Amino acid sequence: MSEAHLQRYVNEFAGRCNMAGQTTMNKVDQVVAGMIGKRLTYRQLIC
């Protein structure tokens, strides 16, 4: 883990913890609903 991306790692694990008791389809529905209207470019991903 790099310090530069530590907050991203924390966010990932917090999201997993928050969704722990849900079914797979409920998880998928929430992820897809969160993606609506968002765009992630390669530049944003690597910076």
Secondary structure in CASP SS format (residue, H / E / C, confidence):
PFRMAT SS
TARGET T0000
AUTHOR 0000-0000-0000
METHOD secondary structure of the structure
MODEL  1
M C 1.00
S C 1.00
E H 1.00
A H 1.00
H H 1.00
L H 1.00
Q H 1.00
R H 1.00
Y H 1.00
V H 1.00
N H 1.00
E H 1.00
F H 1.00
A H 1.00
G H 1.00
R H 1.00
C H 1.00
N H 1.00
M C 1.00
A C 1.00
G C 1.00
Q C 1.00
T C 1.00
T H 1.00
M H 1.00
N H 1.00
K H 1.00
V H 1.00
D H 1.00
Q H 1.00
V H 1.00
V H 1.00
A H 1.00
G H 1.00
M H 1.00
I C 1.00
G C 1.00
K C 1.00
R C 1.00
L C 1.00
T C 1.00
Y H 1.00
R H 1.00
Q H 1.00
L H 1.00
I H 1.00
C C 1.00
END
